[in-house]
């Protein structure tokens, strides 16, 4: 069957479900099949589709789905290293290895992501200030290049490809397998504490103080607190609990693994459910839940609260949503963040879920998002006025010396991207060497200028009315 056979034509979207594109999906059964399936006209790898925007869309072209490449290749318990194919998910690693006392060393806010996707996005978590991003736990990986060659990549062997692939959004090649270090744990529980913040200054003070004593920290803001109360919210901090620290009932099953989601959003909710009254109610519930965090929390609630609701993205309706995540430097950060929050909360765009954290020093990934500073991620249901607000925010973030996360983005333009990511020119030079014909491309790549636009190519289309 040809890679562009009509039988392989599907309509794909990112997790934000704000754009949809016609693509030709191929799903190889094993790594050896991937070179044979590779479409030289243009392709992009895709995992579980948890990038929010158009990073894993290739309108009118091929998408290589890697979820069937989900086999373990080896595990060294003494070293805590796992070798696996790129389609293995963090959820599966947790299910299989947490009972043996191992956990992913770096994890984002969902466990339903593949190892390959974690590398492509160089994902980060609640402990970036002490642990860094995903690149810190990966020892090596195997990668298919546009030429059809499969190469071994590590810090010592092809370091240019190693650091270019982290944050490279799948645009240098297909990661086929990887070896990563897991974290040794005694329990799947966390010691945790909830710290209320009165306003933005108090919020920054608590985050800075807690980051000296706790490896994990994250804040949620009350999106209806304005004026003198702007930035009011709750900071939750924590660390891995030892078995001896657990109360007696939890010690009976200290390595308990959480169940699959028990609640599902079965369809796209109607737009009428997204209104100030419902947002106020949900915002109050989130603040209450964060403030009532007990002394010990299971990893599912500590790391992955939204994973407990399957298809929760459908709650944003037919138009979908975008998660806007940015980082700005600490220098002049409080003033800049205050201005950005005032712009967001006064725009009438119904901002919803949000998290505020501190990043540590930037890693070596050429296009990796994290850098030292404050980072905020906030959801917006997509409405006709949303793109204009995002353009205003882009300008403010750029002026502050910050940048936007490509793994969440769906609207950034090429000039702004290149201004936010000065290392983009180094990435383009690397791509010109290993993929001179831009075999690896995507809607995101063409939008931000990392791949040439295709004449007459199909485009991703906004989802829903408006």
C-alpha positions in Angstrom: 0.0 0.0 0.0 1.4 3.4 -0.9 2.0 5.8 2.0 -0.4 8.2 0.3 -3.1 5.6 -0.4 -6.6 7.0 0.3 -7.1 4.2 2.7 -4.5 5.8 5.0 -6.1 9.3 4.9 -7.2 10.5 8.3 -8.0 13.8 9.9 -5.7 14.5 12.8 -5.4 17.2 15.5 -3.2 17.9 18.5 -4.4 17.6 22.1 -5.8 21.2 22.0 -8.1 20.1 19.1 -7.9 23.7 17.8 -6.6 22.7 14.3 -7.4 19.7 12.2 -5.5 18.5 9.1 -5.9 15.7 6.5 -2.9 13.4 6.8 -1.8 10.0 5.5 -1.1 8.0 8.6 1.3 5.0 8.6 1.9 2.9 11.7 4.9 0.7 11.4 4.9 -2.5 13.5 8.6 -2.5 14.3 11.7 -0.3 13.9 12.8 -2.1 10.7 9.6 -1.1 9.0 10.1 2.6 9.5 12.7 3.2 6.8 10.6 1.3 4.3 7.5 3.5 5.1 9.4 6.8 5.0 7.9 9.2 2.5 10.7 11.3 0.9 8.2 14.0 -0.1 7.6 14.9 3.6 6.7 13.3 6.9 6.6 13.9 10.7 6.7 11.4 13.6 3.8 11.2 16.0 3.4 9.6 19.4 0.2 9.7 21.4 -0.8 13.1 20.0 -0.3 15.1 23.3 1.5 18.0 21.7 -1.2 20.7 21.9 -0.9 22.3 18.5 0.3 21.3 15.1 3.7 19.8 15.9 2.6 16.3 14.8 0.4 17.4 11.9 1.5 17.4 8.2 -1.5 18.5 6.1 -1.7 16.6 2.8 1.4 14.6 3.7 2.6 11.6 5.7 2.5 11.2 9.5 4.4 8.2 11.0 2.6 7.0 14.1 5.0 5.2 16.5 2.7 3.8 19.2 3.1 0.3 17.9 6.9 0.5 18.6 6.2 -0.2 22.2 8.6 -3.0 23.2 11.1 -3.1 26.0 14.6 -3.9 24.9 16.4 -4.3 28.2 16.5 -3.3 31.8 19.5 -3.0 34.1 18.2 -2.9 37.7 21.5 -2.1 39.2 22.0 0.9 37.1 18.3 1.8 36.8 18.5 2.1 33.0 15.7 1.0 30.7 16.1 0.5 26.9 12.9 0.6 25.0 11.3 1.5 21.6 10.2 5.1 21.1 6.5 4.3 21.3 6.6 3.1 24.9 4.5 5.5 27.1 5.4 6.8 30.5 2.1 5.3 31.7 3.3 1.9 30.8 6.7 2.4 32.3 5.1 3.4 35.6 2.7 0.5 35.5 5.4 -2.0 34.9 8.3 -0.6 36.9 6.8 1.4 39.8 5.9 -1.9 41.6 9.7 -2.8 41.3 10.7 0.5 42.8 11.4 2.6 39.7 9.8 5.8 38.3 10.5 8.1 35.3 13.2 10.5 36.3 11.6 13.4 34.5 7.9 13.6 33.8 5.6 16.3 32.4 2.0 16.8 33.6 0.7 13.8 31.8 1.9 10.2 31.7 0.2 9.5 28.4 3.2 10.5 26.3 5.8 8.4 24.5 9.5 8.3 25.1 10.0 9.6 21.6 7.6 12.5 22.2 9.4 13.3 25.5 12.7 13.6 23.6 11.2 15.6 20.7 9.7 18.2 23.2 12.5 17.9 25.8 9.7 17.8 28.3 10.1 19.3 31.8 8.3 18.8 35.1 7.8 20.3 38.5 11.4 19.9 39.5 13.2 21.6 36.6 15.1 23.9 39.0 17.0 20.9 40.4 16.6 18.1 37.9 16.5 19.8 34.4 14.5 18.5 31.5 14.2 15.1 29.8 17.6 15.3 28.2 19.2 14.8 31.6 17.9 11.3 32.0 18.5 10.0 28.4 21.8 8.2 27.8 21.5 7.5 24.1 19.0 6.8 21.3 18.8 5.3 17.9 17.6 7.5 15.1 16.5 7.2 11.5 17.8 10.0 9.2 16.3 11.3 6.0 18.9 9.4 4.0 17.5 6.1 5.4 20.6 5.6 7.6 20.0 4.5 11.2 22.5 6.0 13.6 23.4 5.7 17.2 23.3 9.0 19.1 24.6 10.0 22.5 26.6 12.8 24.2 29.8 11.3 22.8 28.5 9.9 19.5 27.0 12.5 17.2 26.5 15.1 20.0 25.2 17.5 17.3 22.2 15.2 16.7 21.8 14.4 20.4 21.4 18.0 21.4 19.6 19.0 18.2 16.9 16.3 18.7 15.9 17.5 22.2 13.4 20.1 21.5 13.7 19.6 17.8 10.1 18.5 17.4 10.9 15.5 15.2 12.4 17.6 12.4 15.8 15.9 12.3 14.7 12.3 12.1 12.7 9.5 13.8 13.8 8.3 17.2 13.4 4.6 17.1 14.6 3.5 20.5 16.2 5.0 23.6 18.0 4.2 26.8 17.0 6.3 29.8 17.7 6.3 33.5 14.8 5.7 35.9 14.6 7.0 39.5 14.8 4.6 42.3 11.9 5.0 44.7 10.7 3.4 48.0 7.1 4.5 47.5 4.8 6.0 44.9 3.7 8.7 47.4 4.9 12.2 48.0 5.3 14.3 51.1 3.5 17.5 50.2 2.4 20.8 51.6 0.0 23.4 50.3 1.1 27.1 50.8 -1.5 29.8 50.1 -0.3 33.0 48.5 -2.0 36.3 49.1 -0.8 38.1 45.9 1.8 37.9 43.2 4.7 39.2 45.4 3.8 36.6 48.0 3.6 33.9 45.3 7.1 34.6 44.0 8.5 34.7 47.6 6.9 31.3 48.4 8.2 29.8 45.2 11.7 31.0 45.7 11.9 29.9 49.4 10.3 26.5 48.7 12.6 25.8 45.8 15.5 25.8 48.2 14.0 23.0 50.3 11.7 21.0 48.0 12.6 19.5 44.6 9.0 19.7 43.4 6.9 22.8 43.3 4.0 24.2 41.3 1.5 27.0 41.8 -2.0 27.6 40.5 -3.4 31.1 40.2 -6.9 32.3 41.0 -7.8 33.7 37.6 -10.5 35.9 39.0 -8.2 37.7 41.5 -7.4 41.1 40.2 -6.0 44.4 41.4 -4.2 44.1 44.7 -5.1 40.4 44.8 -3.6 39.6 41.4 -1.5 36.5 41.6 -3.4 35.0 44.6 -3.3 31.3 44.6 -1.8 28.1 46.1 1.7 26.7 45.9 2.0 22.9 46.3 5.5 21.6 47.2 6.7 18.0 47.7 9.3 15.3 47.6 9.3 11.5 47.2 8.2 9.9 50.5 10.2 7.0 52.0 8.4 3.9 53.3 9.1 4.8 56.9 7.5 8.2 56.4 4.2 6.8 55.3 1.3 6.4 57.7 0.5 2.8 58.5 -2.4 2.3 56.1 -0.2 3.5 53.1 2.7 1.3 54.2 0.6 -1.7 53.4 1.0 -1.0 49.7 3.8 1.6 49.4 4.3 1.1 45.6 0.6 1.2 44.6 0.0 2.0 40.9 -3.1 4.1 40.1 -6.0 2.7 38.0 -6.9 3.8 34.5 -9.2 6.8 34.2 -12.7 6.1 35.7 -14.3 9.2 34.2 -14.5 10.2 30.6 -15.7 13.3 28.7 -17.7 11.4 26.0 -18.2 14.2 23.5 -17.3 17.8 22.9 -19.2 19.9 25.3 -21.4 22.7 23.9 -19.9 26.2 23.8 -22.6 27.4 26.1 -20.9 25.5 29.0 -17.8 27.8 28.7 -19.0 30.9 30.4 -17.9 33.2 33.2 -20.1 31.4 35.7 -18.9 27.9 34.9 -15.3 29.1 34.8 -15.7 30.8 38.2 -17.0 27.6 39.7 -14.2 25.4 38.3 -11.6 27.9 39.3 -12.9 27.9 42.9 -12.9 24.1 42.9 -9.3 23.9 41.7 -8.2 26.4 44.3 -10.0 24.5 47.0 -8.5 21.2 46.0 -5.0 22.6 45.8 -5.3 24.2 49.2 -6.6 21.0 50.8 -3.7 18.8 49.7 -3.0 16.3 52.5 0.4 15.5 54.0 0.9 12.6 51.5 -0.3 12.4 48.0 -0.2 9.6 45.4 1.7 10.2 42.2 -1.4 10.3 40.2 -2.8 13.3 42.1 0.6 14.9 42.6 1.9 14.7 38.9 -1.1 13.8 36.8 -4.4 15.2 38.2 -6.0 15.7 34.7 -5.1 12.1 33.6 -7.8 10.9 35.9 -10.3 12.2 33.4 -10.1 10.6 30.0 -10.4 12.9 27.0 -10.7 15.9 29.3 -9.8 18.1 26.3 -13.3 17.6 25.0 -14.5 19.9 27.8 -13.4 22.9 25.8 -16.0 22.3 23.0 -15.8 22.1 19.3 -13.3 24.9 18.8 -10.9 23.3 21.1 -8.4 25.3 23.2 -4.8 26.4 23.3 -2.4 26.2 26.1 -0.1 29.3 26.1 3.1 28.5 28.0 6.0 31.0 28.2 9.1 31.6 30.2 10.6 35.0 31.1 13.9 35.7 32.9 14.0 36.3 36.6 15.5 39.7 36.0 12.6 42.2 36.1 10.4 39.0 36.0 7.8 40.1 38.7 7.0 43.4 36.9 6.8 41.7 33.5 4.7 38.8 34.8 2.3 41.3 36.5 1.8 43.1 33.2 1.2 39.9 31.3 -1.3 38.6 33.9 -3.2 41.9 33.8 -3.4 41.6 30.0 -4.6 38.1 30.2 -7.2 38.6 33.0 -8.6 41.8 31.5 -9.0 40.4 28.0 -12.3 38.6 28.5 -11.0 35.4 27.1 -12.0 33.0 29.9 -8.6 31.8 30.9 -8.9 28.5 32.7 -6.4 25.9 34.0 -3.0 27.4 34.8 0.3 26.5 36.4 3.2 28.8 37.5 6.7 27.4 38.2 10.4 28.4 38.3 12.8 27.0 35.8 16.5 26.3 36.6 19.4 26.9 34.1 18.8 26.2 30.5 19.9 22.8 29.1 22.0 22.2 26.0 19.1 21.2 23.7 19.4 23.6 20.7 15.6 24.3 20.7 14.8 23.2 24.2 12.2 25.5 25.8 13.2 25.8 29.5 15.6 28.6 30.5 16.1 30.1 33.9 13.1 32.2 34.9 9.4 32.1 35.6 7.1 30.0 33.4 3.3 30.2 33.2 1.1 27.8 31.3 -2.6 28.8 30.9 -5.4 27.4 28.8 -7.7 29.5 26.6 -10.8 28.1 24.9 -10.3 29.2 21.3 -12.6 32.0 20.2 -12.4 34.4 17.3 -10.6 37.0 19.4 -8.0 34.5 20.9 -5.3 34.8 18.2 -5.2 38.6 18.6 -4.6 38.2 22.4 -1.9 35.7 21.8 -0.1 38.0 19.4 -0.1 40.7 22.2 1.2 38.2 24.7 3.9 37.1 22.2 5.1 40.7 21.9 5.2 41.1 25.7 7.1 37.8 26.3 9.6 38.7 23.5 10.2 42.2 25.0 10.8 40.5 28.4 13.5 38.3 26.8 11.4 35.2 27.0 10.0 32.6 24.7 7.0 30.3 24.0 6.9 26.5 24.3 6.6 24.9 20.8 5.1 21.7 22.3 2.0 23.7 23.3 1.9 26.4 20.6 -0.4 26.7 17.7 -0.2 30.4 16.7 3.4 31.7 16.8 4.7 33.2 13.6 8.1 32.8 12.0 9.7 36.2 12.8 8.6 36.0 16.5 9.8 32.4 16.8 13.3 33.3 15.4 13.5 36.3 17.7 12.6 34.2 20.7 14.9 31.3 19.8 18.3 32.8 18.6 19.7 29.3 18.4 17.2 28.5 15.5 19.9 29.4 13.0 22.2 26.7 14.5 19.3 24.3 14.3 18.7 25.2 10.6 22.4 24.6 9.8 22.2 21.2 11.4 19.0 20.4 9.6 20.6 21.5 6.3 23.3 18.9 6.9 21.3 15.9 7.9 18.0 16.6 6.1 18.8 19.0 3.2 15.5 18.2 1.4 13.4 18.8 4.5 12.0 15.3 4.4 11.0 15.8 8.0 8.4 18.6 8.1 5.2 19.5 9.8 2.6 22.3 10.0 4.5 23.7 12.9 7.8 23.6 11.1 6.4 25.4 8.1 4.5 28.0 10.3 7.6 29.0 12.2 10.0 28.8 9.3 11.9 25.6 10.1 10.8 24.0 6.9 9.9 25.5 3.5 6.2 26.0 2.8 4.8 23.7 0.2 3.2 25.2 -2.9 -0.5 24.2 -3.0 -0.2 22.1 0.1 -3.2 21.4 2.3 -3.4 23.3 5.5 -4.6 22.6 9.0 -8.0 24.2 9.5 -9.6 25.6 12.6 -11.9 23.2 14.3 -15.6 24.1 14.8 -17.4 27.3 13.9 -16.0 30.8 13.9 
